[in-house]
Amino acid sequence: MRTALAGFSHETNTFSSVPATYERFQVLRGDEIPRRHENAHSSLTGLIEVGRERAMGLVPLLYASTGPIGMISKDAFDRIVGEMLAMIRDQGPWDAVLLANHGAAVSEEYSDVDGEIAARVRAIVGPRVPIGMAMDLHGNITQRMIEQATVVTFYRENPHVDARERARECAEIVHRTVVGEVRPAMALETPPLVINIVKQHTGSEPLKSLMAECEAVIRRPGMLSASVIQGYPYADVPEMGMGFLAVADGDPALAREMARHLARRAWEMREQFVGHTPSPREALARAAQAERGPVVLMDVGDNIGGGSTADSTFLLAEAQRMGVRSYLQTLYDPEAVQACARAGVGAELTLKVGGKTDDRHGEPVEVTGHVRVLGDGKFEELKPIHGGGRYSDQGLTAVLDTTDGHTLVLTSRRAGNTSIQQMYSVGVQPERYKVVVAKGVQSPRPAYEPIAAEIVLVNTPGVTSSDLSSFEYKRRRRPLFPFEREATYP
Ligand SMILES: [Zn+2]
């Protein structure tokens, strides 16, 4: 057996001002792929594990990814996908293809990059070779993707601590297909429904019971897999919204019935998917009055994992105005890091931090403080965190203790707050603070839930704001709930 392993993974925030150019992608080739993903918890980890266990003759070809920034340039798409497809074409024939994609990739040319890739791979390998895709639940999934692939699996947990497990499920089904044990039949339902980002935690209601229903569907006789796809509202594409996928064994009617069943359940719950969150001022007041800390404030509008700038200052500026002390946060600000590095450890300086990428994430804030630590910004996480990565590098990092009683961890590269090691690696103990800001919605939970007295989602402005009325959509379908409350689903 010979199986091609590849992937092109991007969550495209079409409202972001930072384009996903070729240079911004990390491209792994050949054995670099297992070297980076072995003993981790990512989708690739799961695909590689099953590929080996089942002797699928895995040939790692190419895997390209970058942070969830803006539109993929035509040049980046052509070069990366071109190279990936040439490898699949030139190194075949294959018994199977495994792809680790995201599901919300948009390029200048294609609103459905993942469907386009699936179609091109299908054209190369022909109709009989199984293609498995292991994807993120934040995809905007299209019928085209489902028609071109043989089986598609999605994370079922948000935060995404099950990336490896779900990819294992995908590879197992592909293997069973190759050996003739099963014949996957997929069906996708896409009711006109958007779930607010602040309602996406799969461990809480309303999703908790919907996910339990999904698990019940999977356990039914004749079923191979099922997914509740949450969609990605920051990609302005026709397919934006939730999706419900069922994979049955050789029974398209059962798959249709089950996809429809899950979609109907979600549609009945739609009012519960609308988000309501406190303002920065309300959230900070609540945190300041809390009996014990740390109160972790999720900076929803600056969700780095959702394509934001990582340098939003709305919470910091408000905390300064309100005199909230014992406050910790990260800020992407390479210029400020350089200023701290020039001043040196122990030096005191006054500088402006954050709010420098664009005009949607607050003004730079003037602070005075002393440099506590300078670090190389590299850290390693062995626990299964959101997305399952192991190695992180946020570039030269400065820890600044300000006269306002704030600690700012200033980074040279955009890095999400998904690992507590980000703090420990520069000697910062978040447990000791009253207020800790985490830039994200669900992704920081595995890192901060174990130490948080309370987690509060905050309605901060920005390109990932939970206030979806702040975005100007041009391409999304209409009507779509909750934008158009009259939307119906028969
Ligand atoms: Zn995701």
Boltz pocket constraint, residues with backbone or C-beta under 6 A from the ligand:
constraints:
  - pocket:
      binder: B
      contacts: [[A, 136], [A, 137], [A, 138], [A, 160]]
      max_distance: 6.0
